[in-house]
Amino acid sequence: MTVMLTPDDFRPHVKKTFRVRGGHHAFTLTAVDAPDLGEPTPGARRSPFNLLFTGPPNDVLGEGLYTLEVDGGSSFELYVIPIYTPARDRQDYQAPFN
């Protein structure tokens, strides 16, 4: 059975480094964006939220499903999407949860 992840699973990892298993990319979790939408829709398993990451600007990880390992232990399988980043000193990413 798959565990239903929530924002609380990620809040302790804000400002920690996540590394792509089997790759060289590393990102910092900068925010857990979980807006208060009131009561969940009937039948919904959870309210939607996004994880926001930042990484180096010149080596963009392509959109896809990756296992990310947190420095210090935990690992998560996340769908990571590079997002428009106007700052030239970084590349931002999101991992959406519906």
DASUL-V77047 format. One record per pair of residues at least 12 apart in sequence whose C-alpha atoms are under 10 Angstrom apart, sorted by the first residue. I is the first residue (numbers start at 1). J is the second residue. D is the distance in Angstrom with one decimal. If there is no record, write none. Layout:
<<I:J:D> <I:J:D>>
//
This chain:
<<4:45:8.1> <4:46:8.2> <5:46:8.7> <5:76:9.4> <5:97:8.5> <6:32:9.9> <6:34:9.3> <6:46:7.5> <6:47:8.4> <6:48:8.8> <6:49:8.1> <6:97:8.5> <7:31:10.0> <7:32:6.4> <7:33:8.0> <7:34:6.7> <7:46:9.8> <7:47:9.3> <7:48:9.1> <7:49:6.9> <7:50:8.3> <7:51:8.4> <7:97:9.3> <8:32:8.8> <8:34:9.7> <9:32:9.9> <10:29:8.8> <10:31:9.0> <10:32:7.0> <10:51:8.1> <10:76:9.8> <11:29:9.2> <11:30:9.8> <11:31:7.9> <11:32:6.4> <11:33:9.8> <11:51:9.5> <12:32:10.0> <13:28:9.1> <13:29:6.9> <13:30:9.0> <13:31:9.2> <13:32:9.4> <13:70:7.6> <13:71:9.1> <13:72:9.7> <13:74:9.4> <14:28:7.6> <14:29:5.0> <14:30:5.7> <14:31:6.2> <14:32:7.5> <14:51:9.4> <14:52:9.4> <14:53:9.2> <15:27:9.4> <15:28:5.7> <15:29:5.3> <15:30:5.6> <15:31:8.1> <15:53:9.1> <15:54:9.9> <16:28:5.5> <16:29:5.9> <16:30:8.2> <16:53:9.9> <16:70:6.9> <16:71:6.8> <16:72:8.9> <17:29:6.6> <17:30:9.6> <17:53:9.2> <17:54:9.6> <17:55:9.6> <17:68:9.4> <17:69:8.2> <17:70:5.8> <17:71:5.7> <17:72:9.1> <18:53:8.9> <18:55:9.8> <18:67:9.4> <18:68:5.6> <18:69:5.3> <18:70:4.4> <18:71:6.3> <18:72:9.6> <18:74:9.4> <18:75:8.4> <18:76:9.4> <19:66:9.7> <19:67:8.3> <19:68:5.3> <19:69:5.1> <19:70:6.4> <19:71:7.5> <19:75:9.1> <20:61:9.5> <20:66:6.6> <20:67:6.0> <20:68:4.7> <20:69:6.4> <20:70:9.1> <20:75:9.5> <20:76:9.9> <20:77:9.8> <21:66:7.4> <21:67:5.6> <21:68:5.8> <21:69:6.4> <21:70:9.9> <21:75:8.9> <21:76:10.0> <21:77:9.8> <22:66:9.5> <22:67:8.7> <22:68:9.5> <23:61:9.8> <23:66:9.6> <23:67:9.8> <23:68:9.7> <24:59:9.8> <24:61:9.7> <25:55:8.0> <25:56:8.7> <25:59:8.0> <25:60:8.5> <25:61:7.1> <25:68:9.5> <26:53:9.6> <26:54:8.8> <26:55:6.5> <26:56:8.3> <26:61:9.5> <26:68:8.7> <26:69:9.3> <26:70:9.6> <26:71:10.0> <27:52:9.6> <27:53:5.9> <27:54:5.5> <27:55:4.6> <27:56:7.8> <27:68:9.2> <27:70:9.5> <27:91:9.3> <27:92:8.8> <27:93:8.6> <28:52:8.5> <28:53:5.3> <28:54:5.4> <28:55:6.5> <28:56:9.8> <28:70:9.4> <28:92:9.5> <28:93:9.8> <29:51:7.1> <29:52:5.9> <29:53:4.4> <29:54:6.7> <29:55:9.2> <29:70:9.5> <29:92:9.9> <29:93:9.3> <29:94:9.4> <30:51:7.9> <30:52:5.6> <30:53:5.3> <30:54:6.7> <30:92:9.4> <30:93:9.9> <31:50:8.3> <31:51:6.0> <31:52:5.2> <31:53:7.1> <31:54:9.6> <31:94:9.7> <32:49:7.3> <32:50:6.0> <32:51:4.8> <32:52:6.3> <32:53:9.2> <32:94:9.7> <32:95:9.7> <33:48:9.1> <33:49:5.6> <33:50:5.1> <33:51:6.1> <33:52:7.3> <33:94:9.8> <33:96:9.5> <34:47:7.9> <34:48:6.9> <34:49:4.6> <34:50:6.6> <34:51:8.6> <34:97:9.8> <35:47:8.7> <35:48:8.2> <35:49:7.2> <35:50:9.3> <36:48:9.6> <36:49:9.7> <44:98:9.2> <45:98:8.9> <46:97:8.9> <46:98:7.5> <47:97:8.3> <47:98:6.9> <48:96:7.7> <48:97:5.4> <48:98:4.4> <49:95:8.6> <49:96:6.2> <49:97:5.3> <49:98:6.7> <50:93:9.9> <50:94:6.4> <50:95:5.6> <50:96:4.4> <50:97:5.9> <50:98:8.6> <51:78:9.6> <51:80:9.1> <51:93:8.2> <51:94:5.4> <51:95:5.0> <51:96:6.4> <51:97:8.2> <52:80:9.5> <52:81:9.7> <52:82:9.9> <52:83:9.6> <52:92:7.2> <52:93:5.8> <52:94:4.6> <52:95:6.7> <52:96:8.8> <53:80:9.3> <53:81:9.8> <53:82:9.2> <53:83:9.8> <53:91:8.4> <53:92:5.6> <53:93:5.0> <53:94:6.1> <53:95:8.2> <54:82:9.4> <54:83:9.9> <54:85:9.5> <54:89:9.9> <54:90:6.4> <54:91:5.7> <54:92:4.4> <54:93:6.1> <54:94:8.8> <55:82:9.8> <55:89:9.0> <55:90:5.6> <55:91:5.2> <55:92:6.2> <55:93:7.9> <56:88:9.4> <56:89:7.1> <56:90:4.8> <56:91:5.7> <56:92:8.6> <57:85:9.1> <57:87:8.8> <57:88:6.6> <57:89:5.7> <57:90:4.1> <57:91:4.7> <57:92:8.4> <58:88:9.1> <58:89:8.8> <58:90:7.9> <58:91:7.8> <59:90:9.6> <59:91:8.4> <60:81:10.0> <60:82:7.3> <60:90:9.6> <60:91:7.0> <60:92:9.1> <60:93:9.4> <61:80:8.4> <61:81:8.2> <61:82:7.0> <61:91:9.3> <61:93:8.9> <62:80:8.0> <62:81:7.1> <62:82:6.8> <62:93:10.0> <63:79:7.4> <63:80:5.6> <63:81:4.6> <63:82:6.2> <63:83:9.4> <63:93:9.1> <63:94:9.7> <63:95:9.8> <64:78:8.2> <64:79:5.4> <64:80:5.6> <64:81:6.8> <64:82:9.4> <64:95:9.8> <65:77:6.8> <65:78:5.6> <65:79:4.2> <65:80:6.2> <65:81:9.0> <65:95:9.5> <66:78:5.5> <66:79:6.3> <66:80:7.0> <67:79:8.7> <67:80:9.7> <68:80:9.6> <77:95:10.0> <78:94:9.6> <78:95:6.3> <78:96:8.3> <78:97:9.0> <79:94:8.3> <79:95:5.5> <79:96:7.1> <79:97:8.8> <80:93:6.6> <80:94:5.8> <80:95:4.8> <80:96:7.7> <81:93:5.4> <81:94:5.3> <81:95:6.3> <81:96:8.4> <82:94:6.5> <82:95:9.0>>
//
